[in-house]
Amino acid sequence: MHIVHLFFFAFTNGMSLALFNYYCLVKNYSLLILILLSTLLGCKTKKIENRFIKLNLTVTRDYCGGAYPTAEIVTELRTAKPYNGLIYLHRSENRTDNVITLDVKDGKCLVNGLADGKYYIFIAPLMQPPQNLPFTKEAIVKLECQLKHNRTPNVSFSIDKKTSKVVQNIHVVCDPCELPMP
């Protein structure tokens, strides 16, 4: 009888050992498959992010002078012209992310590494509050206005996996923090 119990004990322990080995083997293969899939998906994402997108940018402006402008001046300002200069591209509307600085020449620029989503163009660099503020109420109000204006995007656009070109007009408004010209 003891031999039967000993055989049963050895058999059940052997089964436990076999089940344990099977579990470890399946777990290791599952882990390997998971790593392989995440690597392949990561490569797919990189292919999308490494595409090149052509930006074609024009600019129009508000009249910010003093006296009432002539029709020719208004027409000239409202006529879209190729943008020249730096733009600051952000994913965050309030500029809390890292900036991508692009130099646009004759309205054209090529950018790579953009993921799908919405982007915001700013034409002024990010303004940081000065350390030594004059403590007059007018100075603080003007600074708050300037910071708000600086964090307002000039224009936005969205891209998806099919996007290869973005055509956008940047309309420059008068500085709302300055008093109007007489």
C-alpha positions as a printed Julia matrix, in Angstrom:
182×3 Matrix{Float64}:
  0.0     0.0     0.0
  2.87    2.35    0.8
  4.28    1.71   -2.63
  1.02    2.87   -4.22
  1.06    6.09   -2.13
  4.72    6.67   -2.99
  3.99    6.13   -6.71
  0.95    8.46   -6.54
  3.02   11.13   -4.74
  5.79   10.89   -7.31
  3.26   10.95  -10.16
  1.42   14.02   -8.83
  4.67   15.84   -8.1
  5.88   14.95  -11.57
  2.65   16.32  -13.02
  3.09   19.49  -10.96
  6.62   19.81  -12.24
  5.44   19.23  -15.82
  2.66   21.81  -15.42
  5.15   24.27  -13.9
  7.56   23.79  -16.83
  4.7    24.19  -19.34
  3.55   27.39  -17.59
  7.09   28.85  -17.69
  7.46   27.93  -21.35
  4.12   29.55  -22.3
  4.92   32.6   -20.16
  8.32   33.04  -21.83
  6.83   32.68  -25.33
  4.05   35.12  -24.43
  6.65   37.62  -23.21
  8.69   37.11  -26.37
  5.62   37.61  -28.59
  4.67   40.76  -26.64
  8.16   42.22  -27.08
  8.17   41.35  -30.78
  4.74   42.96  -31.38
  5.62   46.14  -29.5
  8.86   46.43  -31.49
  7.0    46.04  -34.79
  4.35   48.55  -33.76
  7.08   50.94  -32.64
  8.71   50.71  -36.06
  5.38   51.45  -37.75
  4.96   54.59  -35.64
  8.48   55.74  -36.52
  7.74   55.4   -40.23
  4.76   57.74  -39.84
  6.74   60.2   -37.74
  9.68   60.26  -40.16
  7.65   61.49  -43.09
  8.37   64.89  -44.65
  5.65   67.52  -44.78
  5.84   70.61  -46.99
  4.57   73.81  -45.43
  3.42   76.56  -47.78
  2.79   79.67  -45.71
  1.48   83.07  -46.7
  0.91   86.14  -44.54
 -1.68   88.92  -44.37
 -1.82   91.76  -41.84
 -4.2    94.14  -40.12
 -3.62   97.87  -40.52
 -2.1    99.08  -37.25
 -1.25  102.66  -38.19
 -2.86  105.84  -36.97
 -4.78  107.67  -39.66
 -7.44  105.87  -41.67
 -5.62  103.87  -44.39
 -6.11  104.3   -48.1
 -7.78  101.57  -50.12
 -4.4   100.71  -51.65
 -2.83  100.17  -48.2
 -5.72   97.95  -47.09
 -5.55   95.94  -50.32
 -1.79   95.56  -49.96
 -2.08   94.31  -46.36
 -4.91   91.88  -47.2
 -3.09   90.4   -50.19
 -1.42   87.14  -49.17
  2.35   87.15  -49.66
  4.86   84.35  -49.07
  5.94   84.31  -45.41
  9.64   84.82  -44.66
 11.14   84.3   -41.24
 11.04   81.99  -38.27
  7.94   80.19  -37.07
  7.54   78.37  -33.79
  5.58   75.15  -34.03
  3.9    73.68  -30.94
  1.54   70.79  -30.23
  0.24   72.62  -27.18
 -1.99   75.63  -27.8
 -0.55   77.44  -24.78
  3.1    76.63  -25.65
  3.81   74.39  -22.66
  5.58   71.78  -24.82
  8.9    71.74  -26.63
  9.11   74.08  -29.6
 10.08   73.22  -33.16
 11.69   76.29  -34.73
 11.5    76.44  -38.52
 13.01   78.93  -40.95
 10.56   79.7   -43.75
 11.91   81.15  -46.99
  9.63   82.39  -49.78
  6.7    80.77  -47.98
  8.18   77.28  -48.11
  9.53   74.97  -45.47
 10.07   71.23  -45.16
  9.63   69.54  -41.78
  9.96   65.94  -40.68
  9.27   64.01  -37.52
  5.7    65.25  -37.02
  3.22   62.78  -35.59
 -0.48   62.89  -36.43
 -2.4    65.58  -34.6
 -2.99   69.29  -34.29
 -0.17   71.86  -34.47
 -0.07   75.55  -33.64
  2.07   78.15  -35.42
  3.39   81.2   -33.58
  5.45   83.9   -35.3
  6.93   85.34  -32.09
  9.32   83.46  -29.82
  7.98   82.36  -26.44
  8.02   85.3   -24.07
  9.14   84.63  -20.5
  8.01   86.91  -17.67
 10.84   89.21  -16.56
 12.37   88.53  -13.16
 12.38   92.15  -11.96
  8.9    93.5   -12.55
  8.05   97.13  -12.06
  5.27   96.93   -9.52
  2.93   99.47  -11.04
 -0.55   98.25  -11.79
 -0.33   99.42  -15.42
  2.94   97.54  -15.97
  1.51   94.31  -14.55
 -1.68   94.61  -16.63
  0.36   95.24  -19.8
  2.69   92.31  -19.04
 -0.27   89.97  -18.49
 -1.75   91.13  -21.8
  1.55   90.58  -23.61
  1.96   87.08  -22.14
 -1.6    86.17  -23.17
 -1.09   87.57  -26.68
  2.25   85.74  -26.98
  0.56   82.46  -26.08
 -2.25   82.88  -28.64
 -1.48   80.92  -31.81
 -1.4    82.75  -35.11
 -2.85   79.73  -36.91
 -3.32   75.99  -36.44
 -3.46   72.95  -38.7
 -3.94   69.21  -38.37
 -2.1    66.38  -40.04
 -2.89   62.71  -40.42
 -1.11   59.78  -42.03
 -2.13   60.97  -45.53
 -0.85   64.55  -45.09
  2.16   65.51  -47.21
  1.49   69.23  -47.68
  0.0    72.0   -45.54
 -1.08   75.3   -47.13
 -1.87   77.95  -44.54
 -2.24   81.72  -44.29
 -0.93   83.47  -41.18
 -2.96   86.57  -40.39
 -1.07   89.02  -38.17
 -3.31   91.11  -35.94
 -2.44   94.4   -34.26
 -0.94   94.14  -30.77
 -3.92   94.33  -28.41
 -1.65   95.42  -25.55
 -0.62   98.68  -27.19
 -2.79  101.78  -27.31
 -4.23  102.52  -30.74
 -2.33  104.98  -32.89
 -3.78  108.53  -32.97
